[in-house]
Amino acid sequence: MFTHDCTSCGRHELIFPDQITGLDHRDDSFLVHFTCWCDAPQTHVEQRLVAAA
């Protein structure tokens, strides 16, 4: 779960795993595609955590 500010309805909502529609891997992040509670498609950028050596 994570929170997101919707670009369509403007609300700050908690997003659950069943709302996720896709995931794209980037070198330094993941793009999480999901559907907001208002049914608008959204994208959230999640930065990868780098483990300390």
PDB file of N, H, CA, C and O in Angstrom:
ATOM      1  N   MET A   1       0.839  -1.177   0.000  1.00  0.00           N
ATOM      2  CA  MET A   1       0.000   0.000   0.000  1.00  0.00           C
ATOM      3  C   MET A   1       0.887   1.245   0.000  1.00  0.00           C
ATOM      4  O   MET A   1       2.003   1.244   0.519  1.00  0.00           O
ATOM      5  N   PHE A   2       0.361   2.273  -0.584  1.00  0.00           N
ATOM      6  H   PHE A   2      -0.546   2.274  -1.006  1.00  0.00           H
ATOM      7  CA  PHE A   2       1.027   3.573  -0.575  1.00  0.00           C
ATOM      8  C   PHE A   2      -0.040   4.646  -0.746  1.00  0.00           C
ATOM      9  O   PHE A   2      -1.178   4.353  -1.111  1.00  0.00           O
ATOM     10  N   THR A   3       0.335   5.873  -0.481  1.00  0.00           N
ATOM     11  H   THR A   3       1.260   6.111  -0.184  1.00  0.00           H
ATOM     12  CA  THR A   3      -0.603   6.980  -0.680  1.00  0.00           C
ATOM     13  C   THR A   3      -0.229   7.721  -1.961  1.00  0.00           C
ATOM     14  O   THR A   3       0.920   7.698  -2.401  1.00  0.00           O
ATOM     15  N   HIS A   4      -1.222   8.372  -2.542  1.00  0.00           N
ATOM     16  H   HIS A   4      -2.156   8.391  -2.184  1.00  0.00           H
ATOM     17  CA  HIS A   4      -1.004   9.077  -3.804  1.00  0.00           C
ATOM     18  C   HIS A   4      -1.971  10.251  -3.892  1.00  0.00           C
ATOM     19  O   HIS A   4      -3.114  10.164  -3.444  1.00  0.00           O
ATOM     20  N   ASP A   5      -1.495  11.357  -4.478  1.00  0.00           N
ATOM     21  H   ASP A   5      -0.566  11.427  -4.842  1.00  0.00           H
ATOM     22  CA  ASP A   5      -2.347  12.500  -4.775  1.00  0.00           C
ATOM     23  C   ASP A   5      -2.811  12.355  -6.218  1.00  0.00           C
ATOM     24  O   ASP A   5      -2.000  12.438  -7.140  1.00  0.00           O
ATOM     25  N   CYS A   6      -4.090  12.141  -6.419  1.00  0.00           N
ATOM     26  H   CYS A   6      -4.748  12.074  -5.670  1.00  0.00           H
ATOM     27  CA  CYS A   6      -4.640  11.915  -7.757  1.00  0.00           C
ATOM     28  C   CYS A   6      -4.601  13.194  -8.588  1.00  0.00           C
ATOM     29  O   CYS A   6      -4.988  14.263  -8.116  1.00  0.00           O
ATOM     30  N   THR A   7      -4.133  13.075  -9.822  1.00  0.00           N
ATOM     31  H   THR A   7      -3.818  12.207 -10.205  1.00  0.00           H
ATOM     32  CA  THR A   7      -4.082  14.232 -10.722  1.00  0.00           C
ATOM     33  C   THR A   7      -5.448  14.520 -11.337  1.00  0.00           C
ATOM     34  O   THR A   7      -5.636  15.566 -11.959  1.00  0.00           O
ATOM     35  N   SER A   8      -6.396  13.613 -11.172  1.00  0.00           N
ATOM     36  H   SER A   8      -6.244  12.763 -10.666  1.00  0.00           H
ATOM     37  CA  SER A   8      -7.730  13.800 -11.733  1.00  0.00           C
ATOM     38  C   SER A   8      -8.704  14.380 -10.706  1.00  0.00           C
ATOM     39  O   SER A   8      -9.316  15.420 -10.948  1.00  0.00           O
ATOM     40  N   CYS A   9      -8.850  13.711  -9.563  1.00  0.00           N
ATOM     41  H   CYS A   9      -8.353  12.865  -9.366  1.00  0.00           H
ATOM     42  CA  CYS A   9      -9.821  14.160  -8.552  1.00  0.00           C
ATOM     43  C   CYS A   9      -9.190  15.027  -7.469  1.00  0.00           C
ATOM     44  O   CYS A   9      -9.905  15.687  -6.716  1.00  0.00           O
ATOM     45  N   GLY A  10      -7.838  15.036  -7.378  1.00  0.00           N
ATOM     46  H   GLY A  10      -7.257  14.499  -7.990  1.00  0.00           H
ATOM     47  CA  GLY A  10      -7.144  15.877  -6.422  1.00  0.00           C
ATOM     48  C   GLY A  10      -7.106  15.356  -4.998  1.00  0.00           C
ATOM     49  O   GLY A  10      -6.569  16.020  -4.111  1.00  0.00           O
ATOM     50  N   ARG A  11      -7.668  14.175  -4.764  1.00  0.00           N
ATOM     51  H   ARG A  11      -8.104  13.635  -5.485  1.00  0.00           H
ATOM     52  CA  ARG A  11      -7.692  13.644  -3.402  1.00  0.00           C
ATOM     53  C   ARG A  11      -6.406  12.883  -3.084  1.00  0.00           C
ATOM     54  O   ARG A  11      -5.751  12.340  -3.974  1.00  0.00           O
ATOM     55  N   HIS A  12      -6.061  12.856  -1.802  1.00  0.00           N
ATOM     56  H   HIS A  12      -6.593  13.297  -1.079  1.00  0.00           H
ATOM     57  CA  HIS A  12      -4.919  12.100  -1.287  1.00  0.00           C
ATOM     58  C   HIS A  12      -5.492  10.787  -0.765  1.00  0.00           C
ATOM     59  O   HIS A  12      -6.181  10.773   0.255  1.00  0.00           O
ATOM     60  N   GLU A  13      -5.213   9.686  -1.457  1.00  0.00           N
ATOM     61  H   GLU A  13      -4.653   9.698  -2.286  1.00  0.00           H
ATOM     62  CA  GLU A  13      -5.848   8.407  -1.149  1.00  0.00           C
ATOM     63  C   GLU A  13      -4.832   7.306  -0.890  1.00  0.00           C
ATOM     64  O   GLU A  13      -3.709   7.352  -1.392  1.00  0.00           O
ATOM     65  N   LEU A  14      -5.234   6.321  -0.107  1.00  0.00           N
ATOM     66  H   LEU A  14      -6.147   6.284   0.301  1.00  0.00           H
ATOM     67  CA  LEU A  14      -4.467   5.118   0.113  1.00  0.00           C
ATOM     68  C   LEU A  14      -4.744   4.160  -1.043  1.00  0.00           C
ATOM     69  O   LEU A  14      -5.902   3.874  -1.350  1.00  0.00           O
ATOM     70  N   ILE A  15      -3.679   3.661  -1.688  1.00  0.00           N
ATOM     71  H   ILE A  15      -2.739   3.894  -1.439  1.00  0.00           H
ATOM     72  CA  ILE A  15      -3.806   2.771  -2.844  1.00  0.00           C
ATOM     73  C   ILE A  15      -3.473   1.347  -2.406  1.00  0.00           C
ATOM     74  O   ILE A  15      -2.434   1.111  -1.788  1.00  0.00           O
ATOM     75  N   PHE A  16      -4.349   0.404  -2.724  1.00  0.00           N
ATOM     76  H   PHE A  16      -5.193   0.595  -3.226  1.00  0.00           H
ATOM     77  CA  PHE A  16      -4.197  -0.991  -2.343  1.00  0.00           C
ATOM     78  C   PHE A  16      -3.673  -1.819  -3.520  1.00  0.00           C
ATOM     79  O   PHE A  16      -3.826  -1.414  -4.672  1.00  0.00           O
ATOM     80  N   PRO A  17      -3.057  -2.973  -3.242  1.00  0.00           N
ATOM     81  CA  PRO A  17      -2.486  -3.809  -4.316  1.00  0.00           C
ATOM     82  C   PRO A  17      -3.475  -4.188  -5.422  1.00  0.00           C
ATOM     83  O   PRO A  17      -3.076  -4.312  -6.580  1.00  0.00           O
ATOM     84  N   ASP A  18      -4.744  -4.372  -5.091  1.00  0.00           N
ATOM     85  H   ASP A  18      -5.068  -4.271  -4.150  1.00  0.00           H
ATOM     86  CA  ASP A  18      -5.698  -4.767  -6.129  1.00  0.00           C
ATOM     87  C   ASP A  18      -6.032  -3.634  -7.103  1.00  0.00           C
ATOM     88  O   ASP A  18      -6.711  -3.871  -8.102  1.00  0.00           O
ATOM     89  N   GLN A  19      -5.570  -2.413  -6.834  1.00  0.00           N
ATOM     90  H   GLN A  19      -5.018  -2.221  -6.022  1.00  0.00           H
ATOM     91  CA  GLN A  19      -5.768  -1.288  -7.747  1.00  0.00           C
ATOM     92  C   GLN A  19      -4.623  -1.177  -8.762  1.00  0.00           C
ATOM     93  O   GLN A  19      -4.729  -0.426  -9.731  1.00  0.00           O
ATOM     94  N   ILE A  20      -3.541  -1.914  -8.547  1.00  0.00           N
ATOM     95  H   ILE A  20      -3.455  -2.524  -7.759  1.00  0.00           H
ATOM     96  CA  ILE A  20      -2.375  -1.851  -9.427  1.00  0.00           C
ATOM     97  C   ILE A  20      -2.677  -2.583 -10.730  1.00  0.00           C
ATOM     98  O   ILE A  20      -3.158  -3.716 -10.728  1.00  0.00           O
ATOM     99  N   THR A  21      -2.386  -1.912 -11.839  1.00  0.00           N
ATOM    100  H   THR A  21      -1.995  -0.992 -11.841  1.00  0.00           H
ATOM    101  CA  THR A  21      -2.659  -2.481 -13.160  1.00  0.00           C
ATOM    102  C   THR A  21      -1.389  -2.805 -13.932  1.00  0.00           C
ATOM    103  O   THR A  21      -1.454  -3.474 -14.964  1.00  0.00           O
ATOM    104  N   GLY A  22      -0.230  -2.345 -13.455  1.00  0.00           N
ATOM    105  H   GLY A  22      -0.177  -1.802 -12.617  1.00  0.00           H
ATOM    106  CA  GLY A  22       1.026  -2.628 -14.150  1.00  0.00           C
ATOM    107  C   GLY A  22       2.213  -2.093 -13.385  1.00  0.00           C
ATOM    108  O   GLY A  22       2.082  -1.282 -12.468  1.00  0.00           O
ATOM    109  N   LEU A  23       3.393  -2.578 -13.796  1.00  0.00           N
ATOM    110  H   LEU A  23       3.499  -3.237 -14.541  1.00  0.00           H
ATOM    111  CA  LEU A  23       4.640  -2.183 -13.154  1.00  0.00           C
ATOM    112  C   LEU A  23       5.727  -2.160 -14.215  1.00  0.00           C
ATOM    113  O   LEU A  23       5.929  -3.149 -14.920  1.00  0.00           O
ATOM    114  N   ASP A  24       6.427  -1.043 -14.333  1.00  0.00           N
ATOM    115  H   ASP A  24       6.263  -0.239 -13.760  1.00  0.00           H
ATOM    116  CA  ASP A  24       7.546  -0.915 -15.273  1.00  0.00           C
ATOM    117  C   ASP A  24       8.826  -0.694 -14.489  1.00  0.00           C
ATOM    118  O   ASP A  24       8.867   0.133 -13.578  1.00  0.00           O
ATOM    119  N   HIS A  25       9.866  -1.428 -14.839  1.00  0.00           N
ATOM    120  H   HIS A  25       9.832  -2.100 -15.579  1.00  0.00           H
ATOM    121  CA  HIS A  25      11.156  -1.345 -14.161  1.00  0.00           C
ATOM    122  C   HIS A  25      12.047  -0.349 -14.890  1.00  0.00           C
ATOM    123  O   HIS A  25      12.180  -0.403 -16.113  1.00  0.00           O
ATOM    124  N   ARG A  26      12.649   0.548 -14.142  1.00  0.00           N
ATOM    125  H   ARG A  26      12.541   0.591 -13.149  1.00  0.00           H
ATOM    126  CA  ARG A  26      13.650   1.487 -14.660  1.00  0.00           C
ATOM    127  C   ARG A  26      14.953   1.210 -13.932  1.00  0.00           C
ATOM    128  O   ARG A  26      14.961   0.455 -12.959  1.00  0.00           O
ATOM    129  N   ASP A  27      16.055   1.800 -14.376  1.00  0.00           N
ATOM    130  H   ASP A  27      16.049   2.413 -15.166  1.00  0.00           H
ATOM    131  CA  ASP A  27      17.350   1.576 -13.724  1.00  0.00           C
ATOM    132  C   ASP A  27      17.339   1.967 -12.250  1.00  0.00           C
ATOM    133  O   ASP A  27      17.887   1.254 -11.409  1.00  0.00           O
ATOM    134  N   ASP A  28      16.718   3.097 -11.941  1.00  0.00           N
ATOM    135  H   ASP A  28      16.273   3.676 -12.623  1.00  0.00           H
ATOM    136  CA  ASP A  28      16.754   3.597 -10.567  1.00  0.00           C
ATOM    137  C   ASP A  28      15.387   3.673  -9.898  1.00  0.00           C
ATOM    138  O   ASP A  28      15.281   4.156  -8.771  1.00  0.00           O
ATOM    139  N   SER A  29      14.340   3.203 -10.573  1.00  0.00           N
ATOM    140  H   SER A  29      14.427   2.810 -11.489  1.00  0.00           H
ATOM    141  CA  SER A  29      13.001   3.311 -10.001  1.00  0.00           C
ATOM    142  C   SER A  29      12.037   2.324 -10.648  1.00  0.00           C
ATOM    143  O   SER A  29      12.380   1.638 -11.611  1.00  0.00           O
ATOM    144  N   PHE A  30      10.842   2.267 -10.109  1.00  0.00           N
ATOM    145  H   PHE A  30      10.563   2.824  -9.327  1.00  0.00           H
ATOM    146  CA  PHE A  30       9.737   1.501 -10.674  1.00  0.00           C
ATOM    147  C   PHE A  30       8.601   2.470 -10.947  1.00  0.00           C
ATOM    148  O   PHE A  30       8.368   3.390 -10.164  1.00  0.00           O
ATOM    149  N   LEU A  31       7.896   2.272 -12.045  1.00  0.00           N
ATOM    150  H   LEU A  31       8.085   1.524 -12.681  1.00  0.00           H
ATOM    151  CA  LEU A  31       6.681   3.025 -12.325  1.00  0.00           C
ATOM    152  C   LEU A  31       5.509   2.104 -12.004  1.00  0.00           C
ATOM    153  O   LEU A  31       5.359   1.045 -12.615  1.00  0.00           O
ATOM    154  N   VAL A  32       4.688   2.504 -11.056  1.00  0.00           N
ATOM    155  H   VAL A  32       4.810   3.364 -10.560  1.00  0.00           H
ATOM    156  CA  VAL A  32       3.535   1.719 -10.659  1.00  0.00           C
ATOM    157  C   VAL A  32       2.306   2.332 -11.319  1.00  0.00           C
ATOM    158  O   VAL A  32       1.975   3.489 -11.061  1.00  0.00           O
ATOM    159  N   HIS A  33       1.635   1.571 -12.160  1.00  0.00           N
ATOM    160  H   HIS A  33       1.903   0.631 -12.369  1.00  0.00           H
ATOM    161  CA  HIS A  33       0.410   2.016 -12.826  1.00  0.00           C
ATOM    162  C   HIS A  33      -0.771   1.453 -12.037  1.00  0.00           C
ATOM    163  O   HIS A  33      -0.785   0.277 -11.673  1.00  0.00           O
ATOM    164  N   PHE A  34      -1.752   2.303 -11.781  1.00  0.00           N
ATOM    165  H   PHE A  34      -1.741   3.259 -12.076  1.00  0.00           H
ATOM    166  CA  PHE A  34      -2.899   1.869 -10.986  1.00  0.00           C
ATOM    167  C   PHE A  34      -4.113   2.707 -11.343  1.00  0.00           C
ATOM    168  O   PHE A  34      -4.011   3.698 -12.067  1.00  0.00           O
ATOM    169  N   THR A  35      -5.258   2.299 -10.827  1.00  0.00           N
ATOM    170  H   THR A  35      -5.341   1.495 -10.239  1.00  0.00           H
ATOM    171  CA  THR A  35      -6.501   3.031 -11.025  1.00  0.00           C
ATOM    172  C   THR A  35      -6.909   3.654  -9.700  1.00  0.00           C
ATOM    173  O   THR A  35      -7.037   2.958  -8.692  1.00  0.00           O
ATOM    174  N   CYS A  36      -7.113   4.961  -9.704  1.00  0.00           N
ATOM    175  H   CYS A  36      -7.009   5.526 -10.523  1.00  0.00           H
ATOM    176  CA  CYS A  36      -7.535   5.688  -8.508  1.00  0.00           C
ATOM    177  C   CYS A  36      -8.961   5.266  -8.126  1.00  0.00           C
ATOM    178  O   CYS A  36      -9.662   4.627  -8.911  1.00  0.00           O
ATOM    179  N   TRP A  37      -9.364   5.625  -6.934  1.00  0.00           N
ATOM    180  H   TRP A  37      -8.794   6.144  -6.297  1.00  0.00           H
ATOM    181  CA  TRP A  37     -10.725   5.354  -6.473  1.00  0.00           C
ATOM    182  C   TRP A  37     -11.755   6.044  -7.366  1.00  0.00           C
ATOM    183  O   TRP A  37     -12.901   5.599  -7.433  1.00  0.00           O
ATOM    184  N   CYS A  38     -11.371   7.121  -8.054  1.00  0.00           N
ATOM    185  H   CYS A  38     -10.440   7.482  -8.000  1.00  0.00           H
ATOM    186  CA  CYS A  38     -12.291   7.827  -8.950  1.00  0.00           C
ATOM    187  C   CYS A  38     -12.278   7.230 -10.355  1.00  0.00           C
ATOM    188  O   CYS A  38     -12.893   7.782 -11.267  1.00  0.00           O
ATOM    189  N   ASP A  39     -11.573   6.089 -10.539  1.00  0.00           N
ATOM    190  H   ASP A  39     -11.073   5.640  -9.798  1.00  0.00           H
ATOM    191  CA  ASP A  39     -11.453   5.361 -11.812  1.00  0.00           C
ATOM    192  C   ASP A  39     -10.504   6.004 -12.820  1.00  0.00           C
ATOM    193  O   ASP A  39     -10.484   5.595 -13.981  1.00  0.00           O
ATOM    194  N   ALA A  40      -9.726   6.987 -12.412  1.00  0.00           N
ATOM    195  H   ALA A  40      -9.742   7.319 -11.469  1.00  0.00           H
ATOM    196  CA  ALA A  40      -8.747   7.605 -13.306  1.00  0.00           C
ATOM    197  C   ALA A  40      -7.446   6.804 -13.281  1.00  0.00           C
ATOM    198  O   ALA A  40      -6.971   6.437 -12.206  1.00  0.00           O
ATOM    199  N   PRO A  41      -6.866   6.528 -14.446  1.00  0.00           N
ATOM    200  CA  PRO A  41      -5.564   5.857 -14.484  1.00  0.00           C
ATOM    201  C   PRO A  41      -4.484   6.796 -13.959  1.00  0.00           C
ATOM    202  O   PRO A  41      -4.467   7.980 -14.295  1.00  0.00           O
ATOM    203  N   GLN A  42      -3.586   6.267 -13.137  1.00  0.00           N
ATOM    204  H   GLN A  42      -3.600   5.305 -12.864  1.00  0.00           H
ATOM    205  CA  GLN A  42      -2.536   7.056 -12.501  1.00  0.00           C
ATOM    206  C   GLN A  42      -1.213   6.311 -12.571  1.00  0.00           C
ATOM    207  O   GLN A  42      -1.182   5.107 -12.827  1.00  0.00           O
ATOM    208  N   THR A  43      -0.113   7.034 -12.341  1.00  0.00           N
ATOM    209  H   THR A  43      -0.138   8.012 -12.133  1.00  0.00           H
ATOM    210  CA  THR A  43       1.225   6.450 -12.280  1.00  0.00           C
ATOM    211  C   THR A  43       1.948   7.021 -11.074  1.00  0.00           C
ATOM    212  O   THR A  43       1.876   8.219 -10.800  1.00  0.00           O
ATOM    213  N   HIS A  44       2.644   6.150 -10.357  1.00  0.00           N
ATOM    214  H   HIS A  44       2.703   5.177 -10.579  1.00  0.00           H
ATOM    215  CA  HIS A  44       3.415   6.531  -9.172  1.00  0.00           C
ATOM    216  C   HIS A  44       4.849   6.073  -9.380  1.00  0.00           C
ATOM    217  O   HIS A  44       5.075   4.930  -9.778  1.00  0.00           O
ATOM    218  N   VAL A  45       5.829   6.944  -9.117  1.00  0.00           N
ATOM    219  H   VAL A  45       5.645   7.872  -8.794  1.00  0.00           H
ATOM    220  CA  VAL A  45       7.240   6.592  -9.236  1.00  0.00           C
ATOM    221  C   VAL A  45       7.751   6.171  -7.864  1.00  0.00           C
ATOM    222  O   VAL A  45       7.659   6.927  -6.896  1.00  0.00           O
ATOM    223  N   GLU A  46       8.281   4.976  -7.794  1.00  0.00           N
ATOM    224  H   GLU A  46       8.355   4.362  -8.580  1.00  0.00           H
ATOM    225  CA  GLU A  46       8.845   4.458  -6.542  1.00  0.00           C
ATOM    226  C   GLU A  46      10.348   4.279  -6.750  1.00  0.00           C
ATOM    227  O   GLU A  46      10.775   3.486  -7.589  1.00  0.00           O
ATOM    228  N   GLN A  47      11.144   5.017  -5.983  1.00  0.00           N
ATOM    229  H   GLN A  47      10.797   5.661  -5.301  1.00  0.00           H
ATOM    230  CA  GLN A  47      12.590   4.942  -6.098  1.00  0.00           C
ATOM    231  C   GLN A  47      13.096   3.625  -5.497  1.00  0.00           C
ATOM    232  O   GLN A  47      12.606   3.173  -4.461  1.00  0.00           O
ATOM    233  N   ARG A  48      14.075   3.024  -6.159  1.00  0.00           N
ATOM    234  H   ARG A  48      14.472   3.391  -7.001  1.00  0.00           H
ATOM    235  CA  ARG A  48      14.675   1.796  -5.635  1.00  0.00           C
ATOM    236  C   ARG A  48      15.528   2.139  -4.430  1.00  0.00           C
ATOM    237  O   ARG A  48      16.198   3.171  -4.396  1.00  0.00           O
ATOM    238  N   LEU A  49      15.494   1.262  -3.447  1.00  0.00           N
ATOM    239  H   LEU A  49      14.950   0.423  -3.474  1.00  0.00           H
ATOM    240  CA  LEU A  49      16.348   1.417  -2.283  1.00  0.00           C
ATOM    241  C   LEU A  49      17.700   0.778  -2.584  1.00  0.00           C
ATOM    242  O   LEU A  49      17.771  -0.326  -3.123  1.00  0.00           O
ATOM    243  N   VAL A  50      18.755   1.475  -2.236  1.00  0.00           N
ATOM    244  H   VAL A  50      18.697   2.372  -1.798  1.00  0.00           H
ATOM    245  CA  VAL A  50      20.104   0.954  -2.445  1.00  0.00           C
ATOM    246  C   VAL A  50      20.647   0.534  -1.086  1.00  0.00           C
ATOM    247  O   VAL A  50      20.723   1.342  -0.160  1.00  0.00           O
ATOM    248  N   ALA A  51      21.022  -0.729  -0.975  1.00  0.00           N
ATOM    249  H   ALA A  51      20.960  -1.386  -1.726  1.00  0.00           H
ATOM    250  CA  ALA A  51      21.528  -1.245   0.292  1.00  0.00           C
ATOM    251  C   ALA A  51      22.913  -0.679   0.576  1.00  0.00           C
ATOM    252  O   ALA A  51      23.742  -0.561  -0.326  1.00  0.00           O
ATOM    253  N   ALA A  52      23.149  -0.339   1.808  1.00  0.00           N
ATOM    254  H   ALA A  52      22.475  -0.435   2.540  1.00  0.00           H
ATOM    255  CA  ALA A  52      24.464   0.165   2.212  1.00  0.00           C
ATOM    256  C   ALA A  52      25.452  -0.990   2.259  1.00  0.00           C
ATOM    257  O   ALA A  52      25.113  -2.089   2.699  1.00  0.00           O
ATOM    258  N   ALA A  53      26.663  -0.740   1.809  1.00  0.00           N
ATOM    259  H   ALA A  53      26.938   0.153   1.451  1.00  0.00           H
ATOM    260  CA  ALA A  53      27.683  -1.801   1.773  1.00  0.00           C
ATOM    261  C   ALA A  53      28.405  -1.924   3.091  1.00  0.00           C
ATOM    262  O   ALA A  53      29.292  -2.766   3.233  1.00  0.00           O
TER     263      ALA A  53
END
